[in-house]
Amino acid sequence: MKKLFVITICIIFCANVLHSQTPYWKLAPRKMPLPVSGGQAVYDITSGGTKVYILGGYSDSLQQTVDWIQEYDAEADTWRMVGRMLQPRKQFVAGIWNGNVVYFGGALETSSAKTTLEIWNISSKLSPSIYDVIADFGRSFATGYVAGDNLYMFGGSPSAGGKISYIASYNLAAKKITWSFDFVSEEKPREQMTFLVNNNIYVFGGAFNGIIDKIQRFDIPPQKGEFLNYKLLEKRAGGSAVYSTVHRKGFLIAGYNESNKALRTVEEIIVYWDGSLKITQMPSLRYARYNPMAVDYKGIIAVFGGKDSVGNVVPYVETLLSVQTDVKEVTTPYEFKLEQNYPNPFNPSTIISYTVPKQSRVQIKIYDVIGNEVRSLIDEDKNAGKYNILWDSRNNTGSRVTSGVYLYKIFADGFTETKKMMLVK
């Protein structure tokens, strides 16, 4: 009897350990009060804050595309409306640039401003403004990414009756298209998914003469794209792609294909230093959805909205948790720590991560190899938490620095640590 009891306890314990080490999707306690599909979710990784923003999309309750800017506090699990875009948008592109959200495309057919790029400041939450007007912004069902001062856009369908490039690079600081690439066909791939790793943008799947499973890599320098000898585990379009700098892994989430109007499946993608990929199947979402919105919030992948297989907007928020993405580990650090910057080497910008176990005055400074201060990145009080800050390779006067090795150092409550990084051009 005693032997049977011990075996039973062992089975229960082992099962619990196995479950705790298996990634799984957890439902947030609250549903989205105003659920949408085909909007954009953004999180400013450099802020270290708790707020995720959901812009635009299609609302079931109103039966129309909306101009909402919703704020989700990921720690408090609360929602509020904090603003409105200048016009309703869905199936558009958005990204973070210097504390602002920039976005374009997806305007209504009746809109007279289909080619505008809008900008919205996160901290002030004032009304957005038109930042620029360029024909290449007139597209829907596109994808894109902000890297440094450049906004890269891929594919989509022209929405302003004009011609769009398949790939275009727009410099946000200079306000101009700096590079573009096109091919003969007027039809472009659409509903693709992208994420950035080092200086490479990976473009996955999409719809182009059917749903595809191909993977492209676009190398920012030297502005060159190629198809890779890898394929997705299943064809998909209209999903969401997220890369976690915490776990050094990417995730392709949901979407649709010819066999399924809405997918639950998730693919994990690891990009190795030599450029090779490892693609594996992850646990599926609890709710199938296409045109969802997703972000990496401090190592936790969060998925919002989208439509199910019968076209209803999904109100549930799901988060991917595992041993590596334990909420307590992410949100409650127990010691001061300075992480290695990522990417490294880098050009033109890199992210420096650090953790603070208690409220402290934090300074992070950049030095050259002989000890001269190049840039003071931060000098302010921080609550306990994990933070990320972007260095854009500029010095204290705003000028770009030259290639080479630089040191970055943290000062916090008597704690100091220094690491090296390399800028290459």
Sequence and secondary structure as in RCSB ss.txt:
>XXXX:A:sequence
MKKLFVITICIIFCANVLHSQTPYWKLAPRKMPLPVSGGQAVYDITSGGTKVYILGGYSDSLQQTVDWIQEYDAE
ADTWRMVGRMLQPRKQFVAGIWNGNVVYFGGALETSSAKTTLEIWNISSKLSPSIYDVIADFGRSFATGYVAGDN
LYMFGGSPSAGGKISYIASYNLAAKKITWSFDFVSEEKPREQMTFLVNNNIYVFGGAFNGIIDKIQRFDIPPQKG
EFLNYKLLEKRAGGSAVYSTVHRKGFLIAGYNESNKALRTVEEIIVYWDGSLKITQMPSLRYARYNPMAVDYKGI
IAVFGGKDSVGNVVPYVETLLSVQTDVKEVTTPYEFKLEQNYPNPFNPSTIISYTVPKQSRVQIKIYDVIGNEVR
SLIDEDKNAGKYNILWDSRNNTGSRVTSGVYLYKIFADGFTETKKMMLVK
>XXXX:A:secstr
 HHHHHHHHHHHHHHHHHHHTS EEEE SS  SS EES EEE  TTT  SEEEEE  EETTTTEE  EEEEEETT
TTEEEEEEE SS B S EEEEETTEEEEE  B TT S TTEEEEEETTT    EEEEE GGG EES EEEEETTE
EEEE  EESSSS   SEEEEETTTTEEEEEE  S S   BS EEEEETTEEEEE  BSSSB  EEEEEETTTTEE
EEEEEE SS  BS EEEEETTTTEEEEE  B SS SSB  EEEEEE TTS EEEEEE   SS BBS EEEEETTE
EEEE  B TTS B    EEEE STT HHHHH   S EE   BSSSBSS EEEEEEESSSEEEEEEEEETTS EEE
EEEEEEE SEEEEEEE SB TTS B  SEEEEEEEEETTEEEEEEEEE  
